[in-house]
Amino acid sequence: MTHGTRSRGPAAAGRHAVVVGGGLAGVTTALALADAGVRVTLLEGRPRLGGLAFSFQRGDLTVDNGQHVYLRCCTAYRWFLDRIEGAALAPMQDRLDVPVLDAARPAGRRLGRLRRDALPVPLHLGRSLATYPHLSLADRAGVGRAALALKGLDLTDPALDAQDFGSWLAAHGQSARAVEALWDLVGVATLNAVASDASLALAAMVFKTGLLSDPGAADIGWARVPLGELHDRLARKALDSAGVRTEVRARVTSVSANANGQWAVDVPGETLEADAVVLAVPQREAHDLLPVGALDAPERLLEIGTAPILNVHVVYDRKVLGRPFFTALGSPVQWVFDRTDASGLREGQYLALSQSVAQDEIDEPVAVLRERYLPELERLLPLARGAEVRDFFVTRERTATFAPTPGVGRLRPGARTKASGLYLAGAWTATGWPATMESAVRSGVSAADAVLGALGRPRPQALFEFEEAA
């Protein structure tokens, strides 16, 4: 085990909680408990914190394993950034503005934009939809009617989880083109599923919260530094300052209840005793660690499917993209971000392509992906046609998210288990959100809240400020 810095902060005494997993859910749980005066040990099997939102070195480049963004409506993740003093490193757009290039349209007529005005909902998107060139006039009108119908859905209705979003869109007059050029444009990136494979409950939550709740809800933010700077370095600094004992390369092998009502958490070479344990690990790992009887139907965790995300990384010898990001239609390319400054590249330009719903590509050889994506980038970006490709590589997250399929809602457990003192956290738990950084942080807050209630500790007011902002 590699020992993190130990400090004598405000959480150095009192009840002891062990948090298993150092992703966003685990770090959030640990910070929240420590802020409430609980002594916390955080155990992470990897050599770093951050879970599936991390960075690594490739020569002189600092590379994120995948492009991650958040929206203004992601109040929990914004709280997390504030808590680790990283908000300035992941700023937001002043106002939603998404460039959309349609590769099938003639040169000079490919660019459309999805952006908002400073008007109340739903008028804030009215002008953008009215002038969106990638939809016909009839489709634009139909989108408006479907959006109003979506706004009227009751997100607490369990029947929504059993339906698929694609069928609902078809029943509300949405053409295949409208689904491609608008609904899936947003949904694929946020849900990691096409409309026909996505739970209506999760899709409705995304669109109601992001586009139909507040005019600025969908404004986009993203890290201008490597994710490791936020989710590892600054997170460790915050944990250390809060008095959390952080251990990396510490893979938990078992969790069991003691006769005295405490919990024993085993890692190689050490057994930790705790008053409360939070399993903030992926659902399959949580299943393997759960004691018998902790959940009524633990096999349901194994029924929560996973979905991959592929990221394609291209380094050119010159600048080929003049905007921070864009998304594409009529091309296998989905979302493209300029990561030049964040990676530390000194010459040329580094683009990262984020490819969700990557089931058909996740195991493709790099050479095949190179042959597929470089010509597409040249088709979308004229300046790429004469540029030299200095590096081309891919990162693959085969279990990047849980699959948001119809019926998944009934499989997602809450923070509490039937075992007193044992709790669950992770983006896959019952947060109401799809598998996002927001969901991970919300799950950590829920788990911490449950632990504090059981230990008789008051909730730190600052922790729950984001609920009022939501």
N, C-alpha and C positions, 0 to 999 in steps of 0.2 A: 504494500500500500504506500502511495505517496501522500505525505501529510501536507495539508494546506496550512496556511498561517493560522495560529490560534491567538485570539485576543481576549482580553477580559472586558468585554463590552457589557451592555445592560442585560444580556441574556445569559450571563455566566452562572446563574444559580436557578433553583426551582425545578419544576418538572422537566423531564427529558423527553424529547421527541426525536425519532430517527426518520429521515426522509430518504427513500431509496429512489435514486434517479436525479441527475443533474441537468435535465433539460429545462425549458422555461417553466413547466408545471412544478418541477421539484424546487427550482430556485425560488419561485414565487412563494411556494409553501414555506420554505425555510425562512425567507425574509419576513413573511407575515407572522410566523410564530415567534421568531426572535424579537421582532418589534413589540410583541405582546409580553415579553419577558420570559418566554420558554427557552430552556437550554436545548439547542438543536445540533444534531450531527447530520450532515448531508453526505451520502455515499453515492459515488458515480463510478461505474465500471470502466468507462473510457478514460483516456489521459487528459480530458478537457471537459468543460461544461458546455452547454448549448444544445444538446440533443441533436436533432436533425437540422439545425440552423447554425452552421459552423463554418470555419475557414481553415485552409491549409496552405502550405507553401508549395509552389511549383517554380523552382529556380528563384528568380528575383520577384516573381509575382505572388501576391497574396490573393488566393482564390476562394470565393464562397462556393460551397457545395451546390448551392442553388440560389436563384434570385428570390428574395422574400420581400413582399410589400405589405403595408397595412393601410387601413382607411381611417378617416377622422372618427368614424363611428366605433372604432376599436378602442374603446375607452379604457379597457383593462390593460391592453398592451401599452397604451400611452402612459398609464400609471406606472407600469413596469419600467419604461424608459426613464421616467422622472425619478423613480426610486433608485435606479442605478446611476443616475446623473448622466444619461446618454441621449436625452431628447434632442439636444442641439446637433447631434451626429446623425440623426435620422429625421430630417425636416420633411414637412409636407408641402405639396403644391398650395399656392394661395387659393386656387380654385380648380376643380376637376377639369382636366384637359387631356384627352387621350387621342393621339394621332392614329388613324386607322388607314392602312394602305391596302388597297385591293389590287392584287397582282394581275387579275384578269381584265382590268380596265386599261384603256390606252394610256401611254405615258403622258403626264401632265394632268390627268384626270383621276389619278389613283387615290389622292389624299382626301379623307373625310375626317371629321373630328367629333368626338363626343365630349361636350363640355357643358358647364352649367352657367346660368346667370344668377345675379343676386336678387332672385325673386322667390316667393314662397313655393313650397311643394304643391302641385306637381309642375307649376309654371317654370320652375328653375331649369327644366330640361326641354321646355317647349320649343324654343328657337333652334336648339341643337337638333332635335328630332325632325323638325320641319325642314331643315336644310341638309340633313344627313344624306349624302349622295349614294350611299350603298344600299338604300331601300327605295322601292317605288313609292309613289304618293299613296297608293292604297295600303301598302305595308306600313307606312308611317302612321296612318290613321288607325290601322289595326293594332299597332303597338300601343298607342295611347289608350285604346279601349281595354286591352289586356292588362295594362299597368293599373288601371283603375280597379279592375276585377281582382287583381293580385292584392292591391291595397286593402280590399275588403275581406280578405281571408283571415280567419281566426287562427293564429299560430298555436293556440292551446288545444286545438281540435286534433285528437289523436288520429282521426281518419286521414289527415293530410299525409302522414308518414307512410301510409300504405299505398299511396298513389305515386305515379311517376310524373315528373315535371313535363316531359315531352308530350304525353297524352293530354295533360291539362292545357298546354299551349295550343295543341291542335284543336281541341274543343273550343278554344277561344279565338279561333280564326287566324292563328299564326302560321304563315307559310314557311316552307323549308328555308327560303332565303332570309326571312325575318329571324328564324332561329339561329341560322349561321352567323348573320351579320350583326346581331345584337344580343339575343338571349344567351347563346353559347359563347359569344365573345367574352362576356362577363362570367358566365357560369362555369365554363371550363377552368378558368384561372382561379376561381374562388372555391369551387366544389371538387375539382379534379374528376369531373364526370360530365359527359354530354347530357343534355336535357332528358333524353329517353332513359337514361340509366340513373337518374338522380331522384331522390325522395322529394316530393312536392313540399313537404314540411321544411326541409333544409333550404331548398331553392327559394321558397317564399320568404323565409327568414332573411336570406342574403339580399334579395331584391327589396323587400319592405324596409329593412334596416338601412341598407346602403344607398338606395336610390329614392325611397319614398317616405323617409322619416323626417329628415332635416335637409335643407338645401346643401349644406356642406358635408353631409355624412360620407359621401363617396370620394372626397378629396384624397389623393394618394400620397402616402409617405413611404420612404425607403431609406436604407442606410447608405450614407455617403462614405462610410468606412467599412472595412471588412466586418462581417458578422461576428467574428471572434473577438473583435474589440469590444463589442457590446455584450454578447451573451457569455463570454468567457472572462476576459480581463476585467471589465467593469463590474460584471456580476460577482466575480470573486472578491473584488475590492469591497463591494457593498456587503457581501456575506461576512467577510473578515471584520468590517467595521461594526456589524451587528452582533458579533460574538459567536457566529456559527463556526463549528468545526467542520471543515470541508475536506473530504478525502476523495481523491481520484484514483483510478486503477484499483478500485475497491468493489469488486463484484460480489453482490450478496448471493449466498448459496441457499439460505433458508431463513424463514421467519416463523417463529412458534411462540405460543403463549406459555408463560411460566405458571407454576402452581400458586405463586403469590400475586397473580393478577397482572404482572408485568409481561413485557414482550422481550424475546431474545432474537437478535438479528445477527446472523453468522456471516462473517467474511473470512477469507483465509487468514489465519493467525490471530483472530480476535472474535469475541462474542460481545455484542453491545446490549445492555439492558435499557429498556425504554418504557415510559408510561403510554406512549402512543407511537404508532408507525404509520407512515404514509407511503404507499406504493405508487410512485410517480414514474412508471415505466410503461412501455408498450403493452397492449392488451394480452398478447401471448405470454410475455414475461410475467405479467401480473398473475395470469392464470396459473403458471407454474409455481409461483411463490405463495399463493393463497392457501391458508390452512383449510382443512376439511370443515365444511359448514359455514364458511365466511360469507358465501353467497348461496342463494337458493338453487340457482342453475349456473354454476361457473362455466359450463360448456358454452354458454351463450357468448362468452368473451371470444372463443375460438370461431364463432360464426360471424364475427365482425370482420368483413373482408378488408383487404388492403389494396391500394392503388399506387402505381409508380409515377415518378416524375423524372424526366430526362433533361439534363442541361448540356447544351452544346456551347463550347467556348472557342472563340476565334480571335486571334491576334493578327491585326494587319500592320503593314509598315507605314500606313498613313491614315488620316481621318477619313472615314467613309460615311459616318452618320453625324448629322448636325444637331440632333435633338437628344434629350436624355433617354428616351425610350419610344417605342411604337409597337403596335400590334398589327397583324396582317390577316387578310382574307384571301381566299383563292390560292393558298400556298400551305405547305406543311409547316412553315414558320408560324409560331404563335406570338409570343412576346419577346422583344429584343431590347436589352438594356446596355447602355454604355457604362462599363465598369473600369474605364481607364484610370481615372484618378484614384478610385478606391483600392485598386490592385497595386498601385505604386509603379505602374508602367510609365516610363519616361519618354518613349518615342513610339509613335504609331497610335493605334486605337484597339482597345480590347472590348469585344461585344460578347454578351452572354445571352443565349437563347433559352428561354424557359419553356419546356414542352410538357404540358400536362396530358393526362389520359394517354400515357405512353406505353400501353400494354403491348402494342405491335412493334415497338422500337427499342424497348429497354435492353434487350440482349443483342441488338444488331452490332456487328463489328464496327470499329471506329472508321475503317476505310469505306464501308457502305454509307455511314452517316455523313462522312465528308463528301462523297459523291452526290449525296442528296441535298445537303444544306448549302454548300458553297455556291452552286449555280442559283439556288433560290435567293440567297443574299444578293448576288449580282443582279438578279431580275428585279429585286425590290429597291436596291441601292445602286444607282448608276456609278457612283464613285468607287464601288468595290470592284468594278470590272477591270480596272487597270492596277489594282493593288496587289502587293505580294502578301501571301498568307505566311506569317512567321511561326505560327503555332496553331494547332487544332487539336482539341481534346474534349472528352466528355466526362461528366460525372453522372452517376446513376444511383437513384434512391428507389430501390425496388418496392419498399414498403413506406413510401413517403407520407401517405395519409391513410386514414381509414376510408373505405369505399362508401360513399353516401347513398347507397342503394335504398329503394323503397323497403320499409320495414326495419331499417337499421336502428331507428329510434327506440324500439322495444328491447334492443340488445344492449344499449348503452347504460351502464349502472351509474348511480349517483355516487357521491363522495363517501357515504357511510356504508359499512358492511354489517353483517349480523354479528361479527366478532367485536366485542367492546374494545375500543382502542386501536382498531385497524381501519384505515381509510384509503381511498383511491383518488388518484389525480392523473390527468393526461388529457390531451385534446380529444381523445376517443370517449371520454366519459360524458355523462348527460348534461352538457352545457347548453344545449340548444343551438350551438354553432357548428359549422363544418370544421374539418381538421385544419385549423389555422393557428397562428401564434396567439391570436386573441382567445381562442378556445382553450389553449394550453394554460394561459395565465388565469383565465376565469376558473378553470378547474383547480388550480393551485389555491386561489382565494377561497373557493368552496370547501376544499379539504381543510385549509387552515381554520376556517370558521367553525367547521364541525369539531376539530380538535379542541379549539379554544372553549367551545360550549361544553365539551365533555370534561375539560380540566377546570372549568369554572373561571376562566380568564376573560376579561373584557376584550371586546374587539378594538383594535387600534383604529381610531376614527379616520386617519389618513388612508388606511388601506381600502376603505369602502367608499371613498369620495367618488370613484369612477362610476359607482352605481347611480349616484345622483346625477352624474353628467350624461348617463346613457339615455 
